[in-house]
Amino acid sequence: MPLRARQRCHAVLTGLVALASAAVLSAAPPAAAADNWVEVGSDRARPLDESQGLTSVEVPAGSPHRYTGIGTIPVGLSARGWNHVGDPDASYGGYYVEPYQRDSGAAKMFRVQAPGGAWSEYVHALSPGEALNNSWVAISPDGQWMLAGEWGTMTRLLVFPTPGVNPGTSPSANLPQASTVRLDRAVRDVQGCDFSGPTTLLCSSDDPEGSLFGMTKPLLQIDLSAAPGTSDVSGRVTALRQLPLRSGCSGSFETEGIDYDRRTATLRVIVISPGFCVLTDSKTYRFTRT
């Protein structure tokens, strides 16, 4: 989420009383029919601590889903300028990674929790031309590589060694970019991706225009030519369906993080409602493959 979008989110959360009197209630049209995924239910998404991202955690067994939002940022991190957290992911070995950004500077940060509970921070110095935004991370099934994306209209995804898991990483050293995923067509405002297989990503796009795929807020599938690593790979992008845009308020929805839980083959995507309804009917939608 860019600075302007985050400022809008803060304004909504702090100006609820004013918005309540101004909200226009209407019935938004239902989402487009799914091509590959069917909606099977939803859960309320709390705006403070479930509004940015989510991930399933396999280790230790029985771990609950984890969420990120404005309210989950530790005070110490915020005081050092890391005031936005994106969509997290967890390796199949139990390492949990949160992506952070700040309003200015030349670095991103990835906060890692080891299976034993200890936290560490890995900073990445921006490469020339790299965007400051740090919306999401997706850890490869083998655990060794981590993908991340940049805000806006992009034709690439960035590949890093997974901090804390890949033996070539250290909290005391810069986390380098390892390679790039070259997309066959542009994507816009991707808020989250997750691996559903060794070379398949499912991504949530907050695209407000709809000019790239003929729909706004699409669920995307990216098929990689090979598993990520130190060499560049290509990615074939397909739009599967529009994500649900339903609310008691009219206005602009915001698609957020995504998670694929391989234990149940369930896809989950957060969609934040407009205006005052950010509090009342923001949802985490659940899908299964048809």
CORVEN-V239936 format. One record per residue. RES is the residue in one letter. PSI is psi in whole degrees, 0 to 359 (NA if undefined). Layout:
RES,PSI / RES,PSI
This chain:
M,126 / P,172 / L,316 / R,323 / A,321 / R,322 / Q,323 / R,319 / C,316 / H,319 / A,322 / V,316 / L,330 / T,349 / G,37 / L,323 / V,315 / A,321 / L,327 / A,322 / S,341 / A,350 / A,138 / V,118 / L,131 / S,166 / A,113 / A,149 / P,151 / P,161 / A,159 / A,154 / A,141 / A,144 / D,313 / N,346 / W,137 / V,136 / E,131 / V,359 / G,182 / S,161 / D,149 / R,136 / A,113 / R,133 / P,333 / L,319 / D,9 / E,28 / S,355 / Q,314 / G,174 / L,159 / T,150 / S,146 / V,121 / E,335 / V,128 / P,160 / A,141 / G,7 / S,142 / P,166 / H,150 / R,144 / Y,159 / T,154 / G,181 / I,321 / G,354 / T,356 / I,121 / P,144 / V,321 / G,322 / L,315 / S,321 / A,335 / R,10 / G,350 / W,83 / N,13 / H,130 / V,140 / G,208 / D,119 / P,178 / D,162 / A,139 / S,161 / Y,348 / G,358 / G,355 / Y,136 / Y,131 / V,130 / E,133 / P,134 / Y,152 / Q,166 / R,176 / D,337 / S,175 / G,193 / A,37 / A,156 / K,165 / M,141 / F,119 / R,126 / V,134 / Q,124 / A,161 / P,332 / G,352 / G,345 / A,142 / W,149 / S,162 / E,135 / Y,121 / V,137 / H,119 / A,128 / L,138 / S,161 / P,127 / G,357 / E,136 / A,150 / L,334 / N,144 / N,71 / S,331 / W,162 / V,150 / A,119 / I,132 / S,153 / P,331 / D,356 / G,347 / Q,341 / W,146 / M,128 / L,150 / A,161 / G,171 / E,152 / W,156 / G,198 / T,115 / M,154 / T,24 / R,159 / L,151 / L,143 / V,130 / F,154 / P,138 / T,118 / P,133 / G,339 / V,306 / N,128 / P,347 / G,9 / T,152 / S,139 / P,340 / S,0 / A,156 / N,137 / L,110 / P,154 / Q,133 / A,323 / S,189 / T,143 / V,118 / R,113 / L,145 / D,347 / R,159 / A,150 / V,159 / R,132 / D,54 / V,126 / Q,343 / G,149 / C,155 / D,147 / F,130 / S,357 / G,178 / P,329 / T,23 / T,128 / L,143 / L,132 / C,145 / S,126 / S,136 / D,22 / D,116 / P,352 / E,315 / G,6 / S,340 / L,323 / F,8 / G,14 / M,151 / T,159 / K,56 / P,152 / L,123 / L,149 / Q,132 / I,116 / D,118 / L,148 / S,340 / A,165 / A,144 / P,153 / G,219 / T,350 / S,145 / D,145 / V,164 / S,160 / G,127 / R,123 / V,132 / T,135 / A,123 / L,321 / R,166 / Q,140 / L,155 / P,134 / L,79 / R,133 / S,160 / G,355 / C,148 / S,157 / G,201 / S,122 / F,163 / E,113 / T,136 / E,225 / G,170 / I,151 / D,137 / Y,119 / D,106 / R,341 / R,327 / T,0 / A,38 / T,131 / L,136 / R,135 / V,135 / I,132 / V,120 / I,132 / S,162 / P,157 / G,222 / F,332 / C,356 / V,331 / L,329 / T,323 / D,26 / S,142 / K,151 / T,108 / Y,145 / R,138 / F,152 / T,154 / R,134 / T,NA
